[in-house]
Amino acid sequence: MLRYIVKILVSSVIIVLVSEVSKKSGYIGGLIASLPLTSMLALFWLCNDTNS
């Protein structure tokens, strides 16, 4: 259960960060959103869940 809470919190922080930065500068917000950070986070969660 703790694992799911951590996943939700980390993912939420990234989404809120991108949306707050996008309010000030759409270009920088888009740049942050398109970084491989979100992809790497998804791959990390997948690897962590499947243990492979």
FIVO-915770 format. One line per field, with one value per atom (N, C-alpha, C): x, y, z; residue in three letters; atom name; residue number from 1. Coordinates in pm, whole numbers, plus 32768, in hexadecimal, padded with zeros to 4 digits. Example, Ala and Ser with C-alpha at 12.3 -4.5 7.8 and 13.67 -1.06 7.14 Angstrom:
BEGIN
px	c(8527;84CE;8528;8505;8557;850A) .
py	c(7DC7;7E3E;7EB6;7F1F;7F96;8003) .
pz	c(830C;830C;830C;82C4;82CA;8313) .
aa	c(ALA;ALA;ALA;SER;SER;SER) .
at	c(N;CA;C;N;CA;C) .
i	c(1;1;1;2;2;2) .
// end
This chain:
BEGIN
px	c(8053;8000;8057;80C3;811D;815B;8178;81B3;8157;80D6;8077;806A;806F;8067;80E0;8156;81D1;81CA;819A;818E;8130;80C1;8061;809B;80DE;8118;8185;81DF;824C;8214;81B8;817C;812F;80E9;809C;80F8;8167;81C5;81FA;8218;824B;81E0;8165;80F8;80DF;80DD;80C7;813C;81B5;822A;8220;81FE;81F4;8184;8113;80A4;80C4;8108;812C;8194;81F4;8259;8218;81B7;8173;8122;80F4;80AB;8105;8184;81E1;821C;823E;8278;824D;81FB;81CA;823A;829D;830E;835D;837D;83CB;8379;82F8;82A0;8298;828E;828D;8310;837C;8401;8410;83E3;83EC;8394;831C;82C0;82F5;8340;8371;83F7;8433;84B1;849B;8501;84F2;84D6;84C6;84AB;842C;83C2;8345;8351;8397;83AB;8400;8468;84BE;8473;841D;83CD;836F;8330;82D7;8325;839B;83ED;841B;843C;8464;83F2;8378;8306;82EC;82F6;82DF;8347;83C4;8430;841E;83F8;83E6;8371;8307;8292;82A7;82F0;8301;837F;83D7;8456;84A9;84AA;84FD;8554) .
py	c(7F89;8000;807E;807B;80EE;810A;80A1;80B0;8102;80E7;812F;81C1;81D8;8262;82B2;8275;82B8;82D3;8273;8286;82F9;82FE;8369;83F0;83F7;8476;84A9;8452;847C;84A8;845B;847F;8503;8516;8591;860B;85FC;866B;8695;8636;8657;869E;866F;86AD;873B;874F;87D4;8830;87FE;884E;887F;8825;884B;88B1;889C;88FB;8984;898A;8A0B;8A54;8A0B;8A4A;8A79;8A2D;8A52;8AD2;8AEF;8B6C;8BE5;8BD9;8C47;8C4A;8BD5;8BCE;8B49;8B55;8ADD;8A8F;8AD7;8A96;8A3E;8A74;8A28;89B5;89CD;8962;88F0;8911;88AA;8860;88A9;886B;8808;882F;87D4;8759;876F;8700;869F;86D1;867A;8639;865F;8620;858B;853E;84AF;848F;84F6;84E0;848E;84B2;8469;83DB;83CA;8343;82EE;832C;82E2;82BC;8315;82F8;8282;8281;8212;818F;8194;811B;80EB;8148;8123;80DD;8116;80D8;804C;803E;7FBD;7F57;7F7F;7F25;7F00;7F5F;7F48;7EE8;7EF5;7EA0;7E11;7E00;7D7A;7D33;7D7D;7D43;7D01;7D3E;7D07;7D74) .
pz	c(8000;8000;8000;804C;8052;7FC9;7F7E;7EF9;7E9E;7EA2;7E4E;7E78;7EF9;7F2A;7EFC;7F03;7ED6;7E40;7DF3;7D62;7D42;7D87;7D6E;7D95;7E07;7E34;7DD5;7DAC;7D53;7CCC;7C96;7C16;7C21;7C8D;7CA1;7CAC;7CF1;7CFE;7C76;7C21;7B9C;7B4A;7B51;7B05;7B36;7BB9;7BF0;7BCC;7BD1;7BAD;7B1D;7AC2;7A35;7A21;7A63;7A50;7A8B;7AFA;7B35;7AE1;7AAD;7A57;79D5;79A2;7926;7934;79AD;79C2;79AA;79CD;79BD;7930;78FC;7876;7836;77D1;778D;774B;7719;76D7;7738;77AB;780E;7846;785D;788C;7829;77A9;7741;7739;774D;774C;77BE;7835;78A8;7892;785D;7847;77DE;777D;7713;7734;77A2;77CA;77E4;77D8;77F2;7885;78D7;7965;797A;7933;7944;790F;78A1;786B;78C8;78FD;7959;79D9;7A07;7A7D;7A62;79ED;79CA;79BE;7983;7978;7A01;7A59;7AE0;7B29;7B1F;7B62;7B29;7AA5;7A66;7A92;7A92;7AC0;7B51;7BA1;7C30;7C49;7BFB;7C0F;7BDE;7B70;7B37;7B68;7BAB;7BDF;7B72;7AFC;7A91;7A54) .
aa	c(MET;MET;MET;LEU;LEU;LEU;ARG;ARG;ARG;TYR;TYR;TYR;ILE;ILE;ILE;VAL;VAL;VAL;LYS;LYS;LYS;ILE;ILE;ILE;LEU;LEU;LEU;VAL;VAL;VAL;SER;SER;SER;SER;SER;SER;VAL;VAL;VAL;ILE;ILE;ILE;ILE;ILE;ILE;VAL;VAL;VAL;LEU;LEU;LEU;VAL;VAL;VAL;SER;SER;SER;GLU;GLU;GLU;VAL;VAL;VAL;SER;SER;SER;LYS;LYS;LYS;LYS;LYS;LYS;SER;SER;SER;GLY;GLY;GLY;TYR;TYR;TYR;ILE;ILE;ILE;GLY;GLY;GLY;GLY;GLY;GLY;LEU;LEU;LEU;ILE;ILE;ILE;ALA;ALA;ALA;SER;SER;SER;LEU;LEU;LEU;PRO;PRO;PRO;LEU;LEU;LEU;THR;THR;THR;SER;SER;SER;MET;MET;MET;LEU;LEU;LEU;ALA;ALA;ALA;LEU;LEU;LEU;PHE;PHE;PHE;TRP;TRP;TRP;LEU;LEU;LEU;CYS;CYS;CYS;ASN;ASN;ASN;ASP;ASP;ASP;THR;THR;THR;ASN;ASN;ASN;SER;SER;SER) .
at	c(N;CA;C;N;CA;C;N;CA;C;N;CA;C;N;CA;C;N;CA;C;N;CA;C;N;CA;C;N;CA;C;N;CA;C;N;CA;C;N;CA;C;N;CA;C;N;CA;C;N;CA;C;N;CA;C;N;CA;C;N;CA;C;N;CA;C;N;CA;C;N;CA;C;N;CA;C;N;CA;C;N;CA;C;N;CA;C;N;CA;C;N;CA;C;N;CA;C;N;CA;C;N;CA;C;N;CA;C;N;CA;C;N;CA;C;N;CA;C;N;CA;C;N;CA;C;N;CA;C;N;CA;C;N;CA;C;N;CA;C;N;CA;C;N;CA;C;N;CA;C;N;CA;C;N;CA;C;N;CA;C;N;CA;C;N;CA;C;N;CA;C;N;CA;C;N;CA;C;N;CA;C) .
i	c(1;1;1;2;2;2;3;3;3;4;4;4;5;5;5;6;6;6;7;7;7;8;8;8;9;9;9;10;10;10;11;11;11;12;12;12;13;13;13;14;14;14;15;15;15;16;16;16;17;17;17;18;18;18;19;19;19;20;20;20;21;21;21;22;22;22;23;23;23;24;24;24;25;25;25;26;26;26;27;27;27;28;28;28;29;29;29;30;30;30;31;31;31;32;32;32;33;33;33;34;34;34;35;35;35;36;36;36;37;37;37;38;38;38;39;39;39;40;40;40;41;41;41;42;42;42;43;43;43;44;44;44;45;45;45;46;46;46;47;47;47;48;48;48;49;49;49;50;50;50;51;51;51;52;52;52) .
// end
